Amino acid sequence: MSSPKSIKENIARAKAYGQRKDYMRCLHALSLSLDELASSQVFGREKFEIGILVDEVIRQLLAMDELKRVLPRGLKYAKGQEKQLAAFFRKIHDTIKNALEKAAVEKIRKQKNQIDKYVLGGQKALMEKNVKEAKKYFRRITEAFPEERGLLQDVGSRLVKSGFPSDGVEYLERAIEKTPSDSRPYISLLLAYEMMTEQDKALEVIKDIVRRFGANESIFVRQAKLYLAKRMYTEAYDASAAALKANPLNREAKKISDKLGPKVFGRGYKPGATSKEMMGAKSSAGGAKGKKESKSFNLDGGSGGGKKDKAAQKTAKKKAPAKKPAASKAIKLDF
């Protein structure tokens, strides 16, 4: 059994919706309150007060243009007919809701048809290498439906794949600005900069991709190729090594790694190892070699201090005076 408080709360809610011109919610809340009133045992002063509130909300509704079209002759609230009135308002609500849903579906269908028409027109112009005409189609449709999800990315990638990367960049940058969580425009933008041989910009896009979505072997290989084009061999080698760690069977990464490894690291090159690992291995080997050479043994049985001792021996030899031959052994040659 509904209480007067609950009925008044629903009516107050309906009145608030009416003041905001939200006729759909107003109709729904009003039908609920009339249903409660019809099944309640409210009498006397409270029922009179509720009746005044219901009448107020009905007048609010009838003042709206949407309800005027549905009820051109208006409607009067008759006490005792709450149940019939609740059913009537519910029917109006459901009829309008179905009509709005149908209109929304029809609007979306027309919008999709128009988008398809202009995008296909632009694609046809691209196939004929008429980029100027294609851009007219694309500009018109993106300006008409700026909120259409994926449209900017679609247009930009079509321009890039058709061989017009510089024209596609504009749309792809706008797509990223609008939906930074979508990875597709980043990949298309990377392809555009690769086609334009803009290595620095392409590398910046790769940084964004890795930061937002993580890296994979394909991204590492593309990064390696970009570094290779910039003659940054150590960075290119590291990128190829990262790709090989992700997939040891990646042929492109192995080709780059095998090409650069021996040039950068010489004989110490180990396939798949990063530059840090290689440098660490070299420094360790150098330290071990130094320790081995720290002791040297002289022919007289004593031990010396390696290179320093050898240098001292050489100095001593230089400083020692040359011995004069004995007189008895000296031979004079007179001419």
C-alpha positions as CSV (number, residue, x, y, z in Angstrom):
1,M,0.0,0.0,0.0
2,S,1.5,3.4,-1.1
3,S,1.8,6.1,1.5
4,P,1.0,9.8,0.9
5,K,4.7,10.6,1.3
6,S,5.7,8.2,-1.5
7,I,2.9,9.6,-3.8
8,K,4.0,13.2,-3.1
9,E,7.6,12.4,-3.8
10,N,6.7,11.0,-7.3
11,I,4.6,14.0,-8.0
12,A,7.4,16.3,-6.9
13,R,9.8,14.4,-9.2
14,A,7.3,14.8,-12.1
15,K,7.0,18.5,-11.4
16,A,10.8,18.9,-11.4
17,Y,11.1,17.1,-14.8
18,G,8.2,19.3,-16.1
19,Q,10.1,22.5,-15.1
20,R,13.2,21.2,-17.1
21,K,10.9,20.5,-20.1
22,D,11.8,16.8,-19.8
23,Y,8.3,15.6,-20.8
24,M,9.3,11.9,-21.2
25,R,10.4,11.5,-17.6
26,C,7.6,13.8,-16.4
27,L,5.0,11.5,-18.0
28,H,6.7,8.4,-16.5
29,A,6.8,9.9,-12.9
30,L,3.3,11.2,-13.2
31,S,1.9,7.8,-14.3
32,L,3.6,6.2,-11.3
33,S,2.2,8.6,-8.9
34,L,-1.4,8.2,-10.3
35,D,-1.0,4.4,-10.1
36,E,0.0,4.7,-6.4
37,L,-2.9,7.2,-5.7
38,A,-5.4,4.8,-7.3
39,S,-4.3,1.9,-5.2
40,S,-3.9,3.8,-1.9
41,Q,-6.4,4.7,0.8
42,V,-5.7,8.4,1.0
43,F,-8.6,10.5,2.1
44,G,-9.5,14.0,3.2
45,R,-7.1,16.8,3.3
46,E,-4.1,14.8,2.0
47,K,-6.0,13.5,-1.0
48,F,-7.1,17.1,-1.8
49,E,-3.5,18.4,-1.6
50,I,-2.3,15.5,-3.8
51,G,-5.1,16.3,-6.3
52,I,-3.9,20.0,-6.6
53,L,-0.3,18.8,-7.2
54,V,-1.4,16.4,-9.9
55,D,-3.4,19.1,-11.6
56,E,-0.4,21.4,-11.6
57,V,1.8,18.8,-13.3
58,I,-0.8,18.1,-15.9
59,R,-1.0,21.8,-16.8
60,Q,2.8,21.9,-17.0
61,L,2.7,19.0,-19.5
62,L,0.0,20.4,-21.7
63,A,1.9,23.7,-22.0
64,M,4.8,21.8,-23.8
65,D,4.8,21.8,-27.6
66,E,5.4,18.1,-27.8
67,L,2.2,17.3,-25.8
68,K,0.2,19.9,-27.6
69,R,0.7,18.0,-30.8
70,V,-0.4,14.8,-29.1
71,L,-3.3,16.3,-27.1
72,P,-4.4,19.4,-29.2
73,R,-7.7,19.6,-27.2
74,G,-6.1,19.4,-23.8
75,L,-7.0,17.2,-20.9
76,K,-8.8,17.7,-17.6
77,Y,-8.0,15.8,-14.4
78,A,-11.2,14.2,-13.0
79,K,-11.0,12.8,-9.4
80,G,-11.6,9.1,-9.1
81,Q,-10.2,8.4,-12.6
82,E,-6.6,8.1,-11.5
83,K,-6.1,4.6,-12.7
84,Q,-7.4,5.3,-16.2
85,L,-5.4,8.5,-16.4
86,A,-2.2,6.6,-15.3
87,A,-2.8,4.1,-18.1
88,F,-3.4,6.9,-20.6
89,F,-0.2,8.8,-19.7
90,R,1.8,5.5,-19.8
91,K,0.5,4.9,-23.3
92,I,1.4,8.4,-24.5
93,H,4.9,7.9,-23.0
94,D,5.4,4.5,-24.7
95,T,4.1,5.8,-28.1
96,I,6.4,8.9,-28.0
97,K,9.3,6.7,-26.9
98,N,8.9,4.2,-29.8
99,A,8.5,7.1,-32.3
100,L,11.7,8.8,-31.0
101,E,13.6,5.5,-31.2
102,K,12.4,4.9,-34.7
103,A,13.3,8.5,-35.7
104,A,16.8,8.1,-34.1
105,V,17.4,4.8,-36.0
106,E,16.3,6.4,-39.3
107,K,18.5,9.4,-38.7
108,I,21.5,7.2,-38.0
109,R,20.8,5.1,-41.1
110,K,20.6,8.3,-43.3
111,Q,23.8,9.6,-41.7
112,K,25.7,6.3,-42.4
113,N,24.4,6.3,-46.0
114,Q,25.6,9.8,-46.5
115,I,29.0,9.1,-45.0
116,D,29.4,6.0,-47.2
117,K,28.4,8.0,-50.2
118,Y,31.1,10.7,-49.7
119,V,33.8,8.3,-48.5
120,L,33.3,6.1,-51.6
121,G,33.3,9.2,-53.8
122,G,36.6,10.3,-52.3
123,Q,38.1,6.8,-52.6
124,K,37.1,6.7,-56.3
125,A,38.9,10.1,-56.8
126,L,42.0,8.7,-55.1
127,M,42.1,5.7,-57.4
128,E,42.1,8.1,-60.3
129,K,45.0,10.0,-58.6
130,N,42.8,13.1,-58.2
131,V,43.7,14.0,-54.7
132,K,42.2,17.5,-54.9
133,E,38.7,16.1,-55.7
134,A,39.1,13.4,-53.0
135,K,39.9,16.0,-50.4
136,K,36.7,17.9,-51.3
137,Y,34.6,14.8,-50.5
138,F,36.6,14.1,-47.3
139,R,36.5,17.7,-46.1
140,R,32.7,17.9,-46.6
141,I,31.9,14.7,-44.8
142,T,34.3,15.3,-41.8
143,E,32.9,18.8,-41.3
144,A,29.3,17.5,-41.6
145,F,29.8,14.7,-39.0
146,P,32.7,15.7,-36.7
147,E,31.5,13.4,-33.9
148,E,31.4,10.3,-36.1
149,R,33.7,7.8,-34.4
150,G,36.6,6.5,-36.6
151,L,35.8,8.8,-39.5
152,L,38.9,10.9,-39.3
153,Q,41.1,7.9,-38.9
154,D,39.4,6.2,-41.9
155,V,39.9,9.2,-44.2
156,G,43.5,9.7,-43.1
157,S,44.5,6.1,-43.6
158,R,42.9,6.1,-47.1
159,L,45.0,9.1,-48.1
160,V,48.2,7.5,-46.8
161,K,47.6,4.1,-48.4
162,S,46.7,5.7,-51.7
163,G,50.2,7.4,-51.8
164,F,49.3,10.8,-50.3
165,P,50.8,10.7,-46.8
166,S,51.3,14.4,-46.3
167,D,47.5,15.0,-46.9
168,G,46.6,12.1,-44.5
169,V,48.7,13.5,-41.6
170,E,46.2,16.3,-40.9
171,Y,43.3,13.9,-40.5
172,L,45.3,11.4,-38.4
173,E,46.6,14.0,-36.0
174,R,43.0,15.2,-35.5
175,A,41.9,11.6,-34.9
176,I,44.6,11.1,-32.2
177,E,43.6,14.4,-30.6
178,K,40.0,13.3,-30.5
179,T,40.4,9.7,-29.4
180,P,44.0,9.2,-28.0
181,S,43.0,5.7,-26.7
182,D,42.6,4.4,-30.3
183,S,45.8,2.8,-31.6
184,R,44.8,2.8,-35.3
185,P,45.6,6.5,-36.2
186,Y,49.0,6.1,-34.5
187,I,49.9,3.2,-36.8
188,S,48.7,5.1,-39.9
189,L,50.6,8.2,-38.9
190,L,53.8,6.2,-38.4
191,L,53.3,4.8,-41.9
192,A,52.8,8.3,-43.3
193,Y,56.1,9.6,-41.8
194,E,57.9,6.5,-43.0
195,M,56.7,7.1,-46.5
196,M,57.8,10.8,-46.2
197,T,61.2,9.7,-44.8
198,E,60.6,11.9,-41.8
199,Q,62.6,9.6,-39.4
200,D,62.6,11.9,-36.4
201,K,58.8,12.3,-36.5
202,A,58.3,8.6,-37.1
203,L,60.5,7.8,-34.0
204,E,58.4,10.2,-31.9
205,V,55.2,8.4,-33.0
206,I,56.9,5.1,-32.0
207,K,57.6,6.5,-28.5
208,D,54.0,7.5,-28.2
209,I,52.8,4.1,-29.3
210,V,55.1,2.3,-26.8
211,R,54.1,4.6,-24.0
212,R,50.4,4.2,-24.6
213,F,50.0,0.7,-25.9
214,G,53.3,-1.2,-25.3
215,A,55.7,-2.5,-27.9
216,N,55.9,-5.6,-30.1
217,E,58.4,-7.1,-32.5
218,S,56.9,-5.3,-35.5
219,I,57.3,-1.9,-33.8
220,F,60.9,-2.8,-32.8
221,V,61.8,-3.7,-36.4
222,R,60.4,-0.5,-37.7
223,Q,62.3,1.4,-35.1
224,A,65.5,-0.4,-36.1
225,K,65.0,0.5,-39.7
226,L,64.5,4.2,-38.8
227,Y,67.6,4.3,-36.7
228,L,69.5,2.5,-39.5
229,A,68.4,5.2,-42.0
230,K,69.7,7.9,-39.5
231,R,73.1,6.0,-39.2
232,M,72.5,5.5,-35.5
233,Y,73.9,2.0,-35.6
234,T,74.0,1.1,-31.9
235,E,70.3,2.2,-31.4
236,A,69.3,0.3,-34.6
237,Y,71.1,-2.8,-33.2
238,D,69.4,-2.5,-29.8
239,A,66.0,-2.3,-31.5
240,S,66.6,-5.4,-33.6
241,A,67.9,-7.2,-30.5
242,A,64.6,-6.3,-28.7
243,A,62.6,-7.7,-31.7
244,L,64.6,-10.9,-31.5
245,K,63.9,-11.2,-27.8
246,A,60.2,-10.9,-28.6
247,N,60.5,-13.4,-31.4
248,P,63.8,-15.2,-32.1
249,L,62.5,-16.2,-35.5
250,N,62.0,-12.7,-36.9
251,R,64.0,-12.7,-40.1
252,E,64.1,-8.9,-40.6
253,A,65.4,-8.3,-37.1
254,K,68.0,-11.0,-37.4
255,K,69.2,-9.6,-40.7
256,I,69.7,-6.1,-39.2
257,S,71.3,-7.6,-36.1
258,D,73.8,-9.8,-38.0
259,K,74.7,-6.9,-40.3
260,L,75.3,-4.4,-37.5
261,G,76.6,-6.6,-34.7
262,P,80.1,-7.4,-36.0
263,K,80.6,-3.7,-37.2
264,V,79.6,-2.3,-33.8
265,F,81.1,-4.8,-31.5
266,G,83.7,-6.7,-33.6
267,R,84.7,-10.2,-32.5
268,G,82.7,-10.0,-29.2
269,Y,79.4,-9.9,-31.0
270,K,76.8,-12.4,-29.8
271,P,73.5,-12.6,-31.7
272,G,70.5,-11.3,-29.7
273,A,72.6,-9.5,-27.0
274,T,71.9,-5.8,-26.4
275,S,74.7,-3.2,-26.6
276,K,74.7,-2.9,-22.7
277,E,75.2,-6.6,-22.4
278,M,78.0,-6.6,-25.0
279,M,79.8,-3.7,-23.4
280,G,79.5,-5.3,-20.0
281,A,81.0,-8.5,-21.3
282,K,83.8,-6.6,-22.9
283,S,84.7,-4.7,-19.7
284,S,84.7,-7.9,-17.7
285,A,87.0,-9.6,-20.3
286,G,89.3,-6.5,-20.2
287,G,89.5,-6.7,-16.4
288,A,90.4,-10.4,-16.4
289,K,93.1,-9.8,-19.0
290,G,94.7,-7.0,-16.9
291,K,94.9,-9.2,-13.9
292,K,96.7,-11.9,-15.8
293,E,99.4,-9.5,-17.0
294,S,100.0,-8.0,-13.6
295,K,102.9,-10.5,-12.8
296,S,106.0,-11.1,-15.0
297,F,109.0,-13.3,-14.3
298,N,112.6,-12.3,-15.0
299,L,115.2,-14.8,-16.3
300,D,117.1,-14.5,-13.0
301,G,114.2,-16.1,-11.1
302,G,112.8,-13.0,-9.6
303,S,109.3,-11.7,-10.2
304,G,108.5,-8.2,-11.5
305,G,105.6,-5.8,-11.9
306,G,104.7,-6.4,-15.5
307,K,104.9,-3.5,-17.9
308,K,106.4,-1.1,-15.4
309,D,109.3,-3.5,-14.7
310,K,110.0,-3.9,-18.4
311,A,110.1,-0.1,-18.8
312,A,112.5,0.1,-15.9
313,Q,114.8,-2.5,-17.4
314,K,114.9,-0.6,-20.7
315,T,115.8,2.7,-18.9
316,A,118.5,0.9,-17.0
317,K,120.0,-0.4,-20.2
318,K,120.1,3.1,-21.7
319,K,121.8,4.7,-18.7
320,A,124.5,2.0,-18.3
321,P,127.9,3.2,-19.9
322,A,129.2,1.3,-22.9
323,K,132.2,-0.9,-22.0
324,K,135.5,-0.1,-23.7
325,P,137.3,-3.0,-25.4
326,A,140.4,-4.2,-23.6
327,A,143.7,-2.9,-24.9
328,S,145.1,-6.2,-25.6
329,K,142.2,-7.1,-27.8
330,A,142.0,-3.7,-29.6
331,I,143.2,-3.9,-33.3
332,K,144.5,-0.8,-35.0
333,L,144.1,-0.4,-38.7
334,D,146.6,2.0,-40.4
335,F,146.0,3.1,-43.9
